[in-house]
Amino acid sequence: MLTETVAAPADDSPVLRFVGRLLQDALAAGASDVHLASTAGGLQIRYRLDGVLLPMDSVDGRDFGARVIRRLKVLAELEPTVNGRPQDGRLELTQGERRIDARLSVLPSRHGEDAVLRILDRQGLLSSGRMNLAGLGLDAVATGAIRRLVQRPHGLLLVTGPAGSGTTTTLYGLLGEQPAGEDKLITLEDPVEAPLAGALQLAVGDSAGLGCAHALRAALRHDSDRLMVGDLRDTETARLVVQAALSGQRVYAGVHAGQAFDAIGRLITLGVDPYDLAAALNGVVAQRLLRRVCPHCAEDDQPTPEMLQASGLPKAVLEEGWTFRRGRGCDDCRGSGYLGRQAIAQTLTLDPELRGLIAERASPAMQRAAAERRGLITLRDAALELVCAGITTLEEANRVTAVQE
Ligand SMILES: [Zn+2]
């Protein structure tokens, strides 16, 4: 890995200066990824901010653009002159005193090469020190429901959502509900996202060279009380997690799925026995992240009747005191109208009826109907609550949650 001080390039070459400025700007903006695409006229640059790609300034000149990508390849210790095949590398960026890991992926494209720089910034997880549920910004009802699940003495709690929906942050928040050092906590992560006080954290996965199931078996022999598994994706790990929960441990695990019931279906598809799962599972938290309206340029807004109809909202909401807000776009939000994100959650708590339905392999639709009769809130409802309060926009709610959820 190469350490490169990008703040003050000693060389005055325009390419070096440009790349240094670009990296500093991306860090300052809080971008998670920088996309550089070669075009007929140069380079198109976009940042992923709060989960969405936004166009930034483009670069004129194909030669200059190619040299920018070559410079990034040098920083990531790739072959700068090899252009015809995919390459992946790592580099370390510095911002003031901070060191930030980044990964570079380069692919050949129609006009040369495209590069994506993924910035692995753990500051978000670390900045609040020890995380807990209150730090997630969920509403009081969701926080209370999750806290009751966390306090069960044993069993499995699943956290689910698509990639990039903040499930890792929530898992850390769940772990933070218990005082550090009072019990043996082991985490299995790919990769370890942030240091947790009082925990034994194991890096699993291909890059770590330690299989998740292998690590989990070892952890179970290590007299653990609580286990956290970042991502359940293979049959053996899923079965071991359920067995650990049945044997009296508290287990928190992430699984990539859409809604709470999809996560249950996913484990059964992976080969977990439905009867065991029904006995082990305490609940499922499904979550999403929505972009917040930028406070610096927010103004009142009135969606069109067509927009309301397409969003499944009756005209009546207009008389119910909804406060629609929208960001005009300013320097603080880079013209997007959004700044920062807000989590929403659907919390499913298992009861005897639901356990029975899962054990009997009832369809997700039947399970869902039973839960909704008991007042299960959909992610759509949770998103519209934020729209109603002017925290996010209808467009953003429609982007993240489907109208028919
Ligand atoms: Zn703004």
Residues whose N, C-alpha, C, O or C-beta is under 5 A from the ligand:
A	BS01	ZN	C294 H296 C297 G327 G329 C330 D332 C333 G337
